[in-house]
């Protein structure tokens, strides 16, 4: 029986990777690619997985930045209301 790759295991689960998990896996892929000791086909697969992880990390960071901006706007609005 073939062993599932991490990507296949993730595809089977309903929970997306947390930022820390995605970033850690991305770092591992980068290290493997920089070493250059993996076959071309595996390198291409790793590159594709790395791009997907990078997209996931950016999405999480964008959502966090939006949430922070909203909190700051709410805080500024509250401060302005108290000053009046």
N, CA, C and O atoms as a Tinker XYZ file with bonds, in Angstrom:
   336  protein
     1  N      0.847000   -1.187000    0.000000    73     2
     2  CA     0.000000    0.000000    0.000000    64     1     3
     3  C      0.886000    1.241000    0.000000    63     2     4     5
     4  O      1.850000    1.317000    0.762000    81     3
     5  N      0.566000    2.207000   -0.844000    73     3     6
     6  CA     1.386000    3.411000   -0.958000    64     5     7
     7  C      1.169000    4.323000    0.240000    63     6     8     9
     8  O      0.056000    4.474000    0.744000    81     7
     9  N      2.270000    4.923000    0.678000    73     7    10
    10  CA     2.215000    5.859000    1.799000    64     9    11
    11  C      1.728000    7.212000    1.287000    63    10    12    13
    12  O      2.162000    7.668000    0.229000    81    11
    13  N      0.823000    7.858000    2.035000    73    11    14
    14  CA     0.306000    9.166000    1.628000    64    13    15
    15  C      1.351000   10.243000    1.863000    63    14    16    17
    16  O      2.068000   10.228000    2.864000    81    15
    17  N      1.424000   11.168000    0.933000    73    15    18
    18  CA     2.282000   12.328000    1.138000    64    17    19
    19  C      1.576000   13.284000    2.079000    63    18    20    21
    20  O      0.379000   13.147000    2.332000    81    19
    21  N      2.314000   14.250000    2.596000    73    19    22
    22  CA     1.722000   15.248000    3.499000    64    21    23
    23  C      0.604000   16.010000    2.796000    63    22    24    25
    24  O     -0.421000   16.314000    3.405000    81    23
    25  N      0.802000   16.316000    1.515000    73    23    26
    26  CA    -0.223000   17.045000    0.766000    64    25    27
    27  C     -1.490000   16.216000    0.653000    63    26    28    29
    28  O     -2.587000   16.740000    0.847000    81    27
    29  N     -1.362000   14.931000    0.341000    73    27    30
    30  CA    -2.542000   14.083000    0.245000    64    29    31
    31  C     -3.254000   13.988000    1.587000    63    30    32    33
    32  O     -4.483000   14.005000    1.642000    81    31
    33  N     -2.494000   13.889000    2.657000    73    31    34
    34  CA    -3.087000   13.826000    3.989000    64    33    35
    35  C     -3.827000   15.120000    4.294000    63    34    36    37
    36  O     -4.912000   15.094000    4.875000    81    35
    37  N     -3.246000   16.250000    3.906000    73    35    38
    38  CA    -3.903000   17.542000    4.137000    64    37    39
    39  C     -5.169000   17.652000    3.306000    63    38    40    41
    40  O     -6.186000   18.149000    3.789000    81    39
    41  N     -5.118000   17.192000    2.053000    73    39    42
    42  CA    -6.290000   17.258000    1.188000    64    41    43
    43  C     -7.441000   16.439000    1.764000    63    42    44    45
    44  O     -8.607000   16.787000    1.581000    81    43
    45  N     -7.112000   15.345000    2.462000    73    43    46
    46  CA    -8.124000   14.487000    3.057000    64    45    47
    47  C     -8.739000   15.098000    4.311000    63    46    48    49
    48  O     -9.860000   14.745000    4.679000    81    47
    49  N     -8.035000   15.998000    4.967000    73    47    50
    50  CA    -8.557000   16.591000    6.196000    64    49    51
    51  C     -9.364000   17.832000    5.858000    63    50    52    53
    52  O     -9.173000   18.457000    4.815000    81    51
    53  N    -10.274000   18.175000    6.769000    73    51    54
    54  CA   -11.105000   19.350000    6.522000    64    53    55
    55  C    -10.487000   20.616000    7.103000    63    54    56    57
    56  O    -10.936000   21.720000    6.795000    81    55
    57  N     -9.464000   20.469000    7.936000    73    55    58
    58  CA    -8.840000   21.630000    8.563000    64    57    59
    59  C     -7.630000   22.093000    7.762000    63    58    60    61
    60  O     -6.723000   21.304000    7.496000    81    59
    61  N     -7.611000   23.371000    7.375000    73    59    62
    62  CA    -6.423000   23.890000    6.684000    64    61    63
    63  C     -5.266000   24.056000    7.672000    63    62    64    65
    64  O     -5.468000   24.132000    8.884000    81    63
    65  N     -4.072000   24.108000    7.133000    73    63    66
    66  CA    -2.893000   24.292000    7.979000    64    65    67
    67  C     -2.925000   25.644000    8.673000    63    66    68    69
    68  O     -3.340000   26.647000    8.093000    81    67
    69  N     -2.480000   25.655000    9.920000    73    67    70
    70  CA    -2.282000   26.916000   10.632000    64    69    71
    71  C     -1.044000   27.590000   10.045000    63    70    72    73
    72  O     -0.241000   26.946000    9.371000    81    71
    73  N     -0.894000   28.892000   10.307000    73    71    74
    74  CA     0.229000   29.649000    9.759000    64    73    75
    75  C      1.562000   29.008000   10.119000    63    74    76    77
    76  O      2.416000   28.818000    9.253000    81    75
    77  N      1.742000   28.675000   11.388000    73    75    78
    78  CA     3.014000   28.127000   11.853000    64    77    79
    79  C      3.339000   26.807000   11.160000    63    78    80    81
    80  O      4.494000   26.550000   10.820000    81    79
    81  N      2.326000   25.973000   10.951000    73    79    82
    82  CA     2.534000   24.694000   10.271000    64    81    83
    83  C      2.916000   24.911000    8.810000    63    82    84    85
    84  O      3.843000   24.279000    8.303000    81    83
    85  N      2.199000   25.802000    8.142000    73    83    86
    86  CA     2.480000   26.083000    6.734000    64    85    87
    87  C      3.866000   26.695000    6.564000    63    86    88    89
    88  O      4.606000   26.319000    5.655000    81    87
    89  N      4.216000   27.638000    7.438000    73    87    90
    90  CA     5.528000   28.289000    7.350000    64    89    91
    91  C      6.648000   27.293000    7.611000    63    90    92    93
    92  O      7.680000   27.326000    6.941000    81    91
    93  N      6.451000   26.415000    8.572000    73    91    94
    94  CA     7.470000   25.415000    8.891000    64    93    95
    95  C      7.682000   24.451000    7.724000    63    94    96    97
    96  O      8.817000   24.136000    7.365000    81    95
    97  N      6.582000   23.988000    7.139000    73    95    98
    98  CA     6.703000   23.086000    5.994000    64    97    99
    99  C      7.348000   23.800000    4.812000    63    98   100   101
   100  O      8.154000   23.208000    4.094000    81    99
   101  N      7.001000   25.060000    4.607000    73    99   102
   102  CA     7.597000   25.840000    3.521000    64   101   103
   103  C      9.105000   25.974000    3.721000    63   102   104   105
   104  O      9.873000   25.813000    2.773000    81   103
   105  N      9.526000   26.265000    4.938000    73   103   106
   106  CA    10.963000   26.363000    5.227000    64   105   107
   107  C     11.672000   25.046000    4.935000    63   106   108   109
   108  O     12.778000   25.036000    4.393000    81   107
   109  N     11.038000   23.945000    5.291000    73   107   110
   110  CA    11.622000   22.629000    5.036000    64   109   111
   111  C     11.779000   22.381000    3.535000    63   110   112   113
   112  O     12.802000   21.861000    3.090000    81   111
   113  N     10.774000   22.750000    2.772000    73   111   114
   114  CA    10.834000   22.586000    1.317000    64   113   115
   115  C     11.946000   23.449000    0.732000    63   114   116   117
   116  O     12.703000   22.990000   -0.124000    81   115
   117  N     12.046000   24.680000    1.182000    73   115   118
   118  CA    13.099000   25.577000    0.693000    64   117   119
   119  C     14.472000   24.987000    0.979000    63   118   120   121
   120  O     15.347000   24.994000    0.114000    81   119
   121  N     14.661000   24.475000    2.194000    73   119   122
   122  CA    15.945000   23.860000    2.550000    64   121   123
   123  C     16.269000   22.696000    1.622000    63   122   124   125
   124  O     17.394000   22.579000    1.138000    81   123
   125  N     15.279000   21.831000    1.372000    73   123   126
   126  CA    15.504000   20.672000    0.496000    64   125   127
   127  C     15.850000   21.115000   -0.922000    63   126   128   129
   128  O     16.745000   20.550000   -1.551000    81   127
   129  N     15.147000   22.118000   -1.418000    73   127   130
   130  CA    15.414000   22.593000   -2.776000    64   129   131
   131  C     16.783000   23.257000   -2.878000    63   130   132   133
   132  O     17.478000   23.100000   -3.882000    81   131
   133  N     17.171000   23.998000   -1.840000    73   131   134
   134  CA    18.475000   24.660000   -1.858000    64   133   135
   135  C     19.620000   23.659000   -1.800000    63   134   136   137
   136  O     20.690000   23.903000   -2.358000    81   135
   137  N     19.399000   22.533000   -1.127000    73   135   138
   138  CA    20.435000   21.497000   -1.074000    64   137   139
   139  C     20.675000   20.896000   -2.452000    63   138   140   141
   140  O     21.799000   20.513000   -2.777000    81   139
   141  N     19.627000   20.812000   -3.261000    73   139   142
   142  CA    19.762000   20.319000   -4.625000    64   141   143
   143  C     19.990000   18.831000   -4.756000    63   142   144   145
   144  O     20.401000   18.364000   -5.818000    81   143
   145  N     19.735000   18.074000   -3.704000    73   143   146
   146  CA    19.994000   16.635000   -3.727000    64   145   147
   147  C     18.752000   15.801000   -4.023000    63   146   148   149
   148  O     18.755000   14.594000   -3.781000    81   147
   149  N     17.696000   16.416000   -4.538000    73   147   150
   150  CA    16.489000   15.651000   -4.827000    64   149   151
   151  C     16.269000   15.617000   -6.335000    63   150   152   153
   152  O     16.639000   16.553000   -7.044000    81   151
   153  N     15.669000   14.539000   -6.819000    73   151   154
   154  CA    15.442000   14.402000   -8.260000    64   153   155
   155  C     14.543000   15.515000   -8.807000    63   154   156   157
   156  O     13.778000   16.135000   -8.068000    81   155
   157  N     14.651000   15.751000  -10.096000    73   155   158
   158  CA    13.914000   16.828000  -10.751000    64   157   159
   159  C     12.411000   16.717000  -10.516000    63   158   160   161
   160  O     11.767000   17.704000  -10.158000    81   159
   161  N     11.849000   15.534000  -10.713000    73   159   162
   162  CA    10.403000   15.362000  -10.546000    64   161   163
   163  C      9.969000   15.715000   -9.127000    63   162   164   165
   164  O      8.948000   16.374000   -8.928000    81   163
   165  N     10.738000   15.279000   -8.156000    73   163   166
   166  CA    10.430000   15.599000   -6.760000    64   165   167
   167  C     10.609000   17.096000   -6.496000    63   166   168   169
   168  O      9.861000   17.692000   -5.720000    81   167
   169  N     11.600000   17.692000   -7.145000    73   167   170
   170  CA    11.810000   19.139000   -7.009000    64   169   171
   171  C     10.613000   19.918000   -7.528000    63   170   172   173
   172  O     10.177000   20.886000   -6.905000    81   171
   173  N     10.082000   19.496000   -8.668000    73   171   174
   174  CA     8.918000   20.171000   -9.239000    64   173   175
   175  C      7.696000   20.035000   -8.332000    63   174   176   177
   176  O      6.944000   20.991000   -8.144000    81   175
   177  N      7.508000   18.844000   -7.774000    73   175   178
   178  CA     6.394000   18.624000   -6.846000    64   177   179
   179  C      6.569000   19.488000   -5.592000    63   178   180   181
   180  O      5.615000   20.096000   -5.107000    81   179
   181  N      7.789000   19.531000   -5.083000    73   179   182
   182  CA     8.072000   20.335000   -3.891000    64   181   183
   183  C      7.866000   21.822000   -4.183000    63   182   184   185
   184  O      7.343000   22.558000   -3.346000    81   183
   185  N      8.276000   22.253000   -5.362000    73   183   186
   186  CA     8.084000   23.652000   -5.746000    64   185   187
   187  C      6.596000   24.008000   -5.768000    63   186   188   189
   188  O      6.191000   25.046000   -5.244000    81   187
   189  N      5.796000   23.149000   -6.370000    73   187   190
   190  CA     4.352000   23.384000   -6.420000    64   189   191
   191  C      3.738000   23.432000   -5.034000    63   190   192   193
   192  O      2.892000   24.279000   -4.746000    81   191
   193  N      4.167000   22.521000   -4.180000    73   191   194
   194  CA     3.673000   22.515000   -2.796000    64   193   195
   195  C      4.113000   23.792000   -2.077000    63   194   196   197
   196  O      3.345000   24.380000   -1.317000    81   195
   197  N      5.335000   24.208000   -2.321000    73   195   198
   198  CA     5.840000   25.430000   -1.707000    64   197   199
   199  C      5.041000   26.651000   -2.126000    63   198   200   201
   200  O      4.753000   27.520000   -1.303000    81   199
   201  N      4.682000   26.720000   -3.401000    73   199   202
   202  CA     3.858000   27.844000   -3.884000    64   201   203
   203  C      2.500000   27.852000   -3.187000    63   202   204   205
   204  O      1.997000   28.911000   -2.809000    81   203
   205  N      1.909000   26.672000   -3.017000    73   203   206
   206  CA     0.614000   26.580000   -2.339000    64   205   207
   207  C      0.737000   27.012000   -0.880000    63   206   208   209
   208  O     -0.136000   27.705000   -0.358000    81   207
   209  N      1.810000   26.605000   -0.231000    73   207   210
   210  CA     2.026000   26.992000    1.165000    64   209   211
   211  C      2.259000   28.494000    1.286000    63   210   212   213
   212  O      1.766000   29.129000    2.218000    81   211
   213  N      3.003000   29.055000    0.355000    73   211   214
   214  CA     3.244000   30.498000    0.357000    64   213   215
   215  C      1.928000   31.259000    0.202000    63   214   216   217
   216  O      1.696000   32.254000    0.889000    81   215
   217  N      1.083000   30.797000   -0.688000    73   215   218
   218  CA    -0.234000   31.411000   -0.875000    64   217   219
   219  C     -1.045000   31.330000    0.410000    63   218   220   221
   220  O     -1.700000   32.298000    0.793000    81   219
   221  N     -1.004000   30.176000    1.079000    73   219   222
   222  CA    -1.726000   29.998000    2.348000    64   221   223
   223  C     -1.203000   30.975000    3.403000    63   222   224   225
   224  O     -1.988000   31.628000    4.091000    81   223
   225  N      0.123000   31.074000    3.530000    73   223   226
   226  CA     0.717000   31.983000    4.517000    64   225   227
   227  C      0.330000   33.429000    4.230000    63   226   228   229
   228  O     -0.031000   34.168000    5.146000    81   227
   229  N      0.403000   33.832000    2.982000    73   227   230
   230  CA     0.041000   35.209000    2.620000    64   229   231
   231  C     -1.426000   35.487000    2.923000    63   230   232   233
   232  O     -1.775000   36.570000    3.392000    81   231
   233  N     -2.278000   34.512000    2.657000    73   231   234
   234  CA    -3.701000   34.667000    2.930000    64   233   235
   235  C     -3.958000   34.869000    4.422000    63   234   236   237
   236  O     -4.752000   35.724000    4.813000    81   235
   237  N     -3.285000   34.082000    5.241000    73   235   238
   238  CA    -3.437000   34.206000    6.693000    64   237   239
   239  C     -2.932000   35.564000    7.159000    63   238   240   241
   240  O     -3.579000   36.219000    7.976000    81   239
   241  N     -1.783000   35.992000    6.649000    73   239   242
   242  CA    -1.226000   37.289000    7.040000    64   241   243
   243  C     -2.122000   38.444000    6.589000    63   242   244   245
   244  O     -2.304000   39.415000    7.324000    81   243
   245  N     -2.676000   38.340000    5.391000    73   243   246
   246  CA    -3.593000   39.383000    4.907000    64   245   247
   247  C     -4.830000   39.472000    5.792000    63   246   248   249
   248  O     -5.291000   40.567000    6.115000    81   247
   249  N     -5.365000   38.319000    6.182000    73   247   250
   250  CA    -6.540000   38.300000    7.058000    64   249   251
   251  C     -6.206000   38.908000    8.417000    63   250   252   253
   252  O     -7.011000   39.645000    8.986000    81   251
   253  N     -5.028000   38.601000    8.932000    73   251   254
   254  CA    -4.611000   39.160000   10.219000    64   253   255
   255  C     -4.447000   40.674000   10.120000    63   254   256   257
   256  O     -4.853000   41.402000   11.026000    81   255
   257  N     -3.858000   41.150000    9.035000    73   255   258
   258  CA    -3.680000   42.594000    8.850000    64   257   259
   259  C     -5.029000   43.302000    8.765000    63   258   260   261
   260  O     -5.201000   44.386000    9.322000    81   259
   261  N     -5.975000   42.695000    8.077000    73   259   262
   262  CA    -7.317000   43.270000    7.981000    64   261   263
   263  C     -7.978000   43.329000    9.351000    63   262   264   265
   264  O     -8.598000   44.330000    9.710000    81   263
   265  N     -7.840000   42.252000   10.109000    73   263   266
   266  CA    -8.429000   42.212000   11.452000    64   265   267
   267  C     -7.809000   43.276000   12.363000    63   266   268   269
   268  O     -8.517000   43.933000   13.128000    81   267
   269  N     -6.501000   43.442000   12.280000    73   267   270
   270  CA    -5.819000   44.463000   13.086000    64   269   271
   271  C     -6.307000   45.857000   12.698000    63   270   272   273
   272  O     -6.569000   46.690000   13.566000    81   271
   273  N     -6.429000   46.108000   11.401000    73   271   274
   274  CA    -6.906000   47.415000   10.935000    64   273   275
   275  C     -8.319000   47.692000   11.444000    63   274   276   277
   276  O     -8.631000   48.818000   11.830000    81   275
   277  N     -9.170000   46.671000   11.446000    73   275   278
   278  CA   -10.541000   46.845000   11.939000    64   277   279
   279  C    -10.555000   47.144000   13.433000    63   278   280   281
   280  O    -11.317000   47.996000   13.890000    81   279
   281  N     -9.720000   46.452000   14.189000    73   279   282
   282  CA    -9.637000   46.694000   15.632000    64   281   283
   283  C     -9.155000   48.115000   15.898000    63   282   284   285
   284  O     -9.681000   48.801000   16.774000    81   283
   285  N     -8.151000   48.556000   15.137000    73   283   286
   286  CA    -7.641000   49.917000   15.305000    64   285   287
   287  C     -8.707000   50.957000   14.967000    63   286   288   289
   288  O     -8.826000   51.971000   15.655000    81   287
   289  N     -9.481000   50.710000   13.913000    73   287   290
   290  CA   -10.560000   51.640000   13.559000    64   289   291
   291  C    -11.607000   51.703000   14.663000    63   290   292   293
   292  O    -12.081000   52.784000   15.013000    81   291
   293  N    -11.967000   50.545000   15.211000    73   291   294
   294  CA   -12.940000   50.510000   16.307000    64   293   295
   295  C    -12.407000   51.252000   17.526000    63   294   296   297
   296  O    -13.139000   51.992000   18.182000    81   295
   297  N    -11.131000   51.049000   17.823000    73   295   298
   298  CA   -10.522000   51.725000   18.975000    64   297   299
   299  C    -10.483000   53.230000   18.751000    63   298   300   301
   300  O    -10.769000   54.001000   19.667000    81   299
   301  N    -10.130000   53.654000   17.539000    73   299   302
   302  CA   -10.098000   55.084000   17.223000    64   301   303
   303  C    -11.494000   55.696000   17.326000    63   302   304   305
   304  O    -11.654000   56.811000   17.821000    81   303
   305  N    -12.498000   54.961000   16.857000    73   303   306
   306  CA   -13.873000   55.456000   16.925000    64   305   307
   307  C    -14.326000   55.568000   18.379000    63   306   308   309
   308  O    -15.015000   56.520000   18.748000    81   307
   309  N    -13.941000   54.604000   19.195000    73   307   310
   310  CA   -14.289000   54.651000   20.620000    64   309   311
   311  C    -13.609000   55.824000   21.302000    63   310   312   313
   312  O    -14.223000   56.526000   22.106000    81   311
   313  N    -12.339000   56.036000   20.980000    73   311   314
   314  CA   -11.596000   57.161000   21.560000    64   313   315
   315  C    -12.219000   58.491000   21.153000    63   314   316   317
   316  O    -12.324000   59.402000   21.974000    81   315
   317  N    -12.630000   58.608000   19.905000    73   315   318
   318  CA   -13.242000   59.846000   19.414000    64   317   319
   319  C    -14.578000   60.092000   20.105000    63   318   320   321
   320  O    -14.924000   61.238000   20.391000    81   319
   321  N    -15.323000   59.039000   20.372000    73   319   322
   322  CA   -16.603000   59.167000   21.053000    64   321   323
   323  C    -16.441000   59.589000   22.495000    63   322   324   325
   324  O    -17.284000   60.313000   23.025000    81   323
   325  N    -15.375000   59.152000   23.140000    73   323   326
   326  CA   -15.120000   59.519000   24.534000    64   325   327
   327  C    -14.649000   60.961000   24.650000    63   326   328   329
   328  O    -14.905000   61.621000   25.657000    81   327
   329  N    -13.960000   61.452000   23.624000    73   327   330
   330  CA   -13.439000   62.823000   23.641000    64   329   331
   331  C    -14.550000   63.851000   23.440000    63   330   332   333
   332  O    -14.399000   65.010000   23.827000    81   331
   333  N    -15.659000   63.435000   22.840000    73   331   334
   334  CA   -16.736000   64.383000   22.514000    64   333   335
   335  C    -17.556000   64.775000   23.718000    63   334   336
   336  O    -18.493000   65.564000   23.596000    81   335
